[in-house]
Amino acid sequence: MNQTERSDLPFEQVITDDLDLLLDALPPFIGDKVRESGRREGLLEVVLDLGRLPAARYPGREVMLAETEVTEEDLQHVVDHIGNFGDDNRAGIERTLHRISCIRNRRGKVVGLTCRVGRSVYGTIRVIEDLVTSGQSILFLGRPGVGKTTMLREVARVLADDAGKRVIIVDTSNEIAGDGDIPHPAIGGARRMQVPTPALQHAVMIEAVENHMPEVIVIDEIGTELEAHAARTIAERGVQLVGTAHGNALENLMLNPTLSDLIGGIQSVTLSDEEARRRGTQKSILERKAPPTFDAIVEIQAWHRIALHKDVAETVDTLLRGWQAPPEIRQLAPGGRIEIVEHAAESSAGAYGRSPLPLGRGGDREPHYRGGGRVRPDLAPDGDPGVSPQPRFTAPPADGVTLTRLYPFGIPRGRIEAAGRTLGVPIEIAATIDDADAVLILRSQYRAKPAAVREAEERSLPIYVLKNGAQFQIEQMLLQLQGGPPALPSARPDPVSAAFRETEDAIAQVMDQGQPIELSPANAYVRRLQHEMANRFNLESRSAGREPFRRVKILPLGVPGGPFARNENR
């Protein structure tokens, strides 16, 4: 096994490539040429096409390896020294990470080969190690060759060896764990399930969950609708999912009808005339259909630089509103220190550092959400994530507040842990019902009475049934589970309840004194409810100001038309 350390990198990085095994499979005159001084370092792939000169590809350049054209005998020599080609026309070399892909003619004869060098790079996930070990489901995006599979392989090793979790790799083309029945050492203690044919990848994903009780499932190249649905099924069962998908950025997934379900799905909705006037939008709008499959998205820009979307639901909702949602840019500095190049910090331009895009028709638009997603401008942004893995909860249990172990069924564990950190509630995700103090489940799944529910009822465990998996509902459940805000000094008061009380007091004052009253700034969800409350008492109301200081004015009955008319933008 060849092993090198790259001293030109900003931190110590160990790379193993087994390059000699690949060169031995090439025709001798080609392999010897690559072994010459200076031609091994940085080699990406060797290309052999019938009737053309053999070429070696490096970052940004291509080098011809011989002056004679590739013959059928040369191609057959490679085919005889590697494994069998699968339905995806890919093969490998046993116990290595190299991938050999073939090009066939109409009769199925091999007329071209792409011999790609596979490397295991230890230390590539330092920039996101805190996110990986937090338990959140993560989706990696990036252009071909940027290192998605390499980073995915290192994620599996870290979660299996360092975090001690049960990790299953669904290895469709044997790229993650190498060819052959014995996985490559680069995946550590993670287990690997091979896929007979790429068309069955989604079925093997479900089989892994049902048969092997994993805590983490790793999957490369989610590319079909069936695989996207299988990924959602895995996430809803409380299993951490780490995968890659085609696309360079989050916006690519939003425009991809096949894979948009990974970020919650995008649908077109037609509003009524009155609702469109109230929101100040066109009648046809786009909105998110459901909670996203993945909690966070990592856009790999380079080996040591990534763009991080910590909250996929919030980012998608913000983009659909027409606002910018800049990601957090991280890179590795000398000494392995993590630098936040661009942090999505709160600024005067808007919450979380978003500045409004130029607005088209409809002016200042209201948000469009469905499936439980909504903006929470009353919450402060997260602080500096640092470089160490995040704990399951931010602080030890306070006096009188006990640690709560929750068993989620159909609810992503990362969302529950995020709600616990937001409220300061000490929680832990239980691996089995035996270790749980309570069970969380969605209403749609509770009706089916799965085995987990029946077992919880037999043990007399509390079962909390949620309408959907929105973080706000989880927060309310945690408050109830801990006995309400009085028992939790560190928990913040419920902003929705406070807004309702303010609205009720304002309505009573307007009806008594006949003078307009302006309420405190609130998010779009609260404002909509405030409008509905005023309408029930036959009072006029409208919205004024810009986010995040947009607020509702309640007006007495009978105010003439103009800026306070009922059909104005609210």
QUIKAGI-V349010 format. One record per residue. SS is DSSP state (~ for helix, > for strand, _ for the rest). PHI is phi in degrees with one decimal (* if undefined). D_FIRST is the distance of its C-alpha to the first C-alpha in whole Angstrom. Layout:
SS:PHI:D_FIRST + SS:PHI:D_FIRST
This chain:
_:*:0 + _:-80.0:4 + >:-139.6:6 + >:-135.8:10 + >:-120.2:13 + _:-87.0:16 + _:-76.5:19 + _:-81.3:22 + _:-85.5:21 + _:-73.3:24 + _:-156.5:22 + _:-70.7:19 + _:-132.9:16 + >:-102.0:12 + >:-122.6:10 + >:-119.3:7 + _:-130.1:7 + _:49.7:5 + ~:-65.7:8 + ~:-61.9:8 + ~:-65.9:9 + ~:-71.5:11 + ~:-65.8:13 + ~:-67.4:13 + ~:-80.6:15 + _:-83.4:18 + _:-55.1:21 + ~:-53.6:20 + ~:-69.5:22 + ~:-86.4:21 + ~:-61.1:17 + ~:-65.7:18 + ~:-66.9:20 + ~:-70.0:17 + _:-72.2:15 + _:-60.6:18 + _:-55.9:19 + _:88.1:19 + _:-102.1:18 + _:-84.9:14 + _:-66.4:15 + _:80.6:17 + >:-63.2:16 + >:-95.9:18 + >:-162.5:18 + >:-114.4:20 + >:-111.3:23 + >:-124.0:25 + >:-119.7:28 + >:-57.4:31 + _:81.3:33 + _:-124.8:31 + >:-75.3:29 + >:-68.7:25 + >:-135.1:24 + >:-112.5:21 + >:-107.7:22 + >:-123.7:21 + _:-57.4:23 + _:82.9:27 + >:-154.6:26 + >:-135.1:26 + >:-120.8:25 + >:-77.4:26 + >:-98.7:24 + >:-159.9:27 + >:-101.2:31 + >:-106.2:31 + >:-75.7:31 + >:-74.3:29 + _:-108.3:30 + ~:-63.0:30 + ~:-65.6:28 + ~:-64.8:25 + ~:-64.7:25 + ~:-66.0:26 + ~:-60.0:23 + ~:-67.8:20 + ~:-60.1:22 + ~:-73.1:22 + _:-107.3:18 + _:-128.0:17 + _:-75.0:19 + _:-79.4:23 + _:-77.6:24 + _:-93.1:26 + _:-64.6:29 + _:-91.8:27 + _:59.6:26 + >:-121.5:23 + >:-139.4:20 + >:-147.9:16 + _:-115.9:13 + >:-54.6:13 + _:64.0:10 + _:-128.8:9 + _:-104.6:12 + _:-71.0:13 + >:-125.9:17 + >:-115.3:19 + >:-110.7:23 + >:-115.5:25 + >:-112.8:29 + >:-113.5:32 + _:-87.2:35 + _:-62.5:38 + _:-90.2:38 + _:89.9:34 + _:-81.6:33 + >:-73.5:29 + >:-122.8:30 + >:-161.9:28 + >:-136.3:24 + >:-117.0:22 + >:-100.1:18 + >:-93.7:17 + _:-77.8:13 + _:-102.7:12 + _:-127.2:11 + >:-100.7:11 + >:-115.1:13 + >:-86.6:14 + _:106.0:18 + _:-78.7:19 + _:-105.3:22 + ~:-59.4:24 + ~:-68.9:27 + ~:-129.9:28 + ~:-62.7:26 + ~:-63.7:30 + ~:-72.0:31 + ~:-63.2:28 + _:-82.7:29 + _:-78.2:33 + _:94.1:33 + _:-76.5:34 + _:-78.6:33 + >:-126.9:31 + >:-116.4:30 + >:-98.2:28 + >:-124.5:29 + _:165.1:28 + _:-69.7:28 + _:-58.8:26 + _:85.8:22 + _:-80.8:23 + _:114.8:20 + ~:-63.6:22 + ~:-67.1:20 + ~:-61.8:17 + ~:-68.3:20 + ~:-63.4:21 + ~:-64.0:17 + ~:-70.0:18 + ~:-60.4:21 + ~:-61.8:20 + ~:-66.6:18 + ~:-65.0:21 + ~:-68.2:24 + ~:-77.8:22 + ~:-90.1:21 + ~:-82.8:23 + _:-89.1:26 + _:67.2:26 + _:-99.6:27 + _:-83.8:27 + >:-114.0:25 + >:-117.8:25 + >:-103.3:23 + >:-92.0:25 + >:-105.7:22 + _:-68.0:24 + _:-108.6:22 + _:57.7:19 + _:-83.8:17 + _:-75.2:17 + _:-110.4:15 + _:86.3:14 + >:-80.0:15 + _:94.5:16 + _:-82.7:18 + _:-100.0:15 + _:-65.3:15 + _:-69.2:11 + ~:-60.5:11 + ~:-65.7:12 + ~:-91.7:15 + _:62.4:16 + _:-87.4:19 + _:-68.3:20 + >:-97.2:21 + >:-123.3:21 + >:-111.4:24 + >:-83.7:23 + _:-114.7:26 + _:-59.5:28 + _:-150.0:29 + ~:-56.3:29 + ~:-66.9:33 + ~:-103.3:33 + ~:-59.3:30 + ~:-63.7:33 + ~:-68.8:34 + ~:-68.6:31 + ~:-60.1:31 + ~:-68.0:34 + ~:-61.0:33 + ~:-60.4:31 + ~:-70.2:33 + ~:-76.0:36 + ~:-103.5:34 + ~:-122.9:31 + _:47.7:33 + _:-79.0:30 + _:-94.6:31 + >:-137.7:28 + >:-120.9:28 + >:-112.5:25 + >:-139.5:26 + >:-104.9:25 + >:60.2:27 + >:-77.3:31 + _:-132.9:33 + _:-122.3:36 + ~:-65.5:39 + ~:-63.3:38 + ~:-68.0:34 + ~:-64.7:36 + ~:-67.3:39 + ~:-64.1:36 + ~:-63.3:35 + ~:-63.5:38 + ~:-60.8:39 + ~:-64.9:36 + ~:-64.0:37 + ~:-73.3:40 + _:-91.5:39 + _:82.1:38 + _:-96.3:34 + >:-69.5:32 + >:-117.8:30 + >:-125.8:28 + >:-152.2:27 + >:-125.4:27 + >:-145.3:30 + _:-74.9:31 + _:136.2:33 + _:-91.1:33 + _:-148.5:35 + ~:-59.0:37 + ~:-61.6:40 + ~:-63.6:38 + ~:-68.0:38 + ~:-63.6:42 + _:-93.6:43 + _:-97.7:41 + _:-64.1:43 + _:-76.6:40 + _:-106.9:38 + ~:-63.6:41 + ~:-64.1:41 + ~:-64.8:38 + ~:-111.8:40 + _:105.4:43 + _:81.8:44 + >:-119.5:47 + >:-133.7:51 + >:-93.3:54 + >:-126.4:57 + >:-101.6:60 + _:-91.2:62 + _:-70.9:66 + ~:-59.3:68 + ~:-66.6:69 + ~:-68.2:66 + ~:-64.7:65 + ~:-66.8:67 + ~:-64.6:66 + ~:-80.4:63 + _:73.2:64 + _:-127.9:61 + _:-71.0:62 + _:-72.6:62 + >:-98.1:59 + >:-130.9:56 + >:-108.2:52 + >:-147.6:51 + >:-80.3:48 + _:-84.9:49 + _:-152.7:47 + _:-60.1:44 + _:-69.5:41 + _:-69.2:38 + _:-105.7:36 + _:-75.6:37 + >:-138.9:35 + >:-125.4:33 + >:-113.8:31 + >:-94.9:31 + >:-82.9:28 + >:-91.3:29 + >:-158.1:26 + _:-58.0:23 + _:-124.1:25 + >:-142.5:28 + >:-135.9:29 + >:-112.3:33 + >:-115.1:34 + >:-103.5:37 + _:-70.8:37 + _:-126.1:40 + ~:-64.1:40 + ~:-59.5:43 + ~:-66.0:45 + ~:-64.8:43 + ~:-63.6:44 + ~:-60.6:48 + ~:-66.1:48 + ~:-64.3:47 + ~:-68.9:49 + ~:-72.1:52 + _:99.2:52 + >:-101.9:50 + _:-79.9:47 + _:-134.7:44 + _:-65.6:42 + _:-79.1:38 + >:-88.0:37 + >:-96.1:35 + >:-118.5:32 + >:-148.2:29 + >:-89.9:27 + _:-98.9:29 + ~:-54.2:28 + ~:87.7:27 + ~:80.6:26 + _:-78.0:29 + >:-90.1:30 + >:-108.0:33 + >:-92.5:36 + >:-72.0:37 + >:-133.6:39 + _:-102.8:40 + _:-74.8:42 + _:-84.7:45 + _:-71.9:49 + >:-140.0:51 + _:-70.7:55 + _:-73.6:53 + >:153.4:53 + ~:-62.0:51 + ~:57.3:47 + ~:71.8:48 + _:-91.7:49 + _:-110.0:51 + >:-68.8:53 + _:-77.2:53 + _:-58.0:56 + _:-85.2:58 + _:-91.2:59 + _:-64.1:62 + _:102.7:63 + _:65.2:62 + _:-72.2:61 + _:-93.4:59 + _:-84.8:59 + _:-73.9:55 + _:-122.6:55 + _:-134.1:53 + _:-151.5:52 + _:77.4:51 + _:91.0:51 + _:-80.6:49 + _:-163.6:51 + _:-77.6:51 + _:-118.7:52 + _:-68.0:53 + _:-75.2:54 + _:-93.5:51 + _:-76.7:49 + _:-68.2:46 + _:-64.1:43 + _:-82.1:42 + _:-62.5:39 + _:-68.2:36 + _:71.8:35 + _:-118.3:31 + _:-98.2:31 + _:-58.8:31 + _:-75.6:34 + _:-74.7:36 + _:-67.2:38 + _:-141.1:41 + _:-81.0:42 + _:-144.9:44 + _:-67.4:45 + _:-57.8:48 + _:-75.1:52 + _:-60.7:54 + _:84.8:56 + _:-113.3:53 + _:-90.7:51 + _:-69.2:47 + >:-108.6:47 + >:-105.8:44 + >:-112.0:44 + >:-110.9:43 + >:-84.2:43 + >:-127.9:43 + _:84.5:43 + _:-124.2:43 + _:-57.9:39 + ~:-64.7:38 + ~:-61.8:38 + ~:-70.3:41 + ~:-67.8:43 + ~:-65.9:41 + ~:-65.0:42 + ~:-65.1:45 + ~:-64.1:45 + ~:-68.2:44 + ~:-62.6:47 + ~:-88.5:49 + _:73.6:48 + _:-90.9:48 + _:-75.5:46 + >:-131.1:44 + >:-146.1:41 + >:-85.4:40 + _:-80.2:40 + _:-76.6:37 + _:-136.3:40 + ~:-66.7:44 + ~:-58.3:44 + ~:-94.7:43 + _:-92.4:45 + _:-95.4:48 + >:-159.5:49 + >:-118.7:48 + >:-110.6:47 + >:-152.6:48 + >:-79.8:49 + ~:-59.2:53 + ~:-62.4:52 + ~:-86.2:49 + ~:-65.1:52 + _:-63.0:54 + _:-79.8:52 + _:51.0:52 + _:-68.1:48 + ~:-60.2:47 + ~:-63.0:46 + ~:-69.0:50 + ~:-63.1:51 + ~:-66.7:49 + ~:-64.6:50 + ~:-66.5:54 + ~:-65.0:54 + _:-88.6:53 + _:61.1:55 + _:-83.0:52 + >:-62.5:53 + >:-120.2:52 + >:-103.3:52 + >:-101.2:53 + >:-105.4:52 + _:-66.5:53 + _:-149.5:50 + _:-94.0:47 + _:-63.2:48 + ~:-64.3:47 + ~:-62.3:51 + ~:-64.9:52 + ~:-64.7:49 + ~:-62.4:50 + ~:-63.8:54 + ~:-65.0:53 + ~:-64.4:51 + ~:-62.2:54 + ~:-65.8:56 + ~:-64.0:54 + _:-89.3:54 + _:93.6:58 + _:94.4:58 + ~:-57.2:58 + ~:-58.7:61 + ~:-82.7:58 + _:-124.5:55 + _:-59.6:56 + _:-84.2:53 + _:-81.2:54 + _:-82.8:55 + _:-68.4:58 + _:-72.6:58 + ~:-67.7:59 + ~:-67.8:60 + ~:-62.1:63 + ~:-63.9:64 + ~:-66.4:64 + ~:-62.5:66 + ~:-63.7:69 + ~:-64.0:69 + ~:-66.1:70 + ~:-60.9:73 + ~:-65.1:74 + ~:-66.8:74 + ~:-61.0:76 + ~:-62.6:79 + ~:-69.6:79 + ~:-62.9:80 + ~:-68.4:82 + ~:-82.8:84 + ~:-101.8:84 + _:72.6:84 + _:-115.4:82 + _:-67.1:78 + >:-132.9:75 + >:-102.5:72 + _:-85.6:69 + _:-70.4:66 + _:-57.1:63 + _:-147.6:61 + _:-78.4:58 + ~:-63.2:58 + ~:-62.6:58 + ~:-66.5:61 + ~:-60.8:63 + ~:-61.9:63 + ~:-67.2:65 + ~:-65.2:67 + ~:-60.5:68 + ~:-65.2:69 + ~:-64.1:71 + ~:-65.5:73 + ~:-65.5:74 + ~:-64.5:75 + _:-101.8:78 + _:58.7:79 + _:-107.1:77 + >:-77.7:76 + >:-154.1:73 + >:-152.3:70 + >:-99.4:67 + >:-141.2:67 + _:89.1:65 + _:-116.4:61 + _:-59.9:58 + _:-94.8:57 + _:-109.5:61 + _:-69.0:62 + >:-145.1:65 + >:-106.5:68 + >:-109.1:71 + >:-105.1:74 + >:-118.5:77 + _:-69.6:81 + _:-65.2:82 + _:95.8:84 + _:-66.8:83 + _:-63.8:83 + _:-65.5:81 + _:120.4:79 + _:-67.8:76 + _:-107.7:76 + _:-69.3:77 + _:-63.2:75 + _:-88.9:73 + _:-76.7:72 + _:-58.9:68 + _:-107.4:67
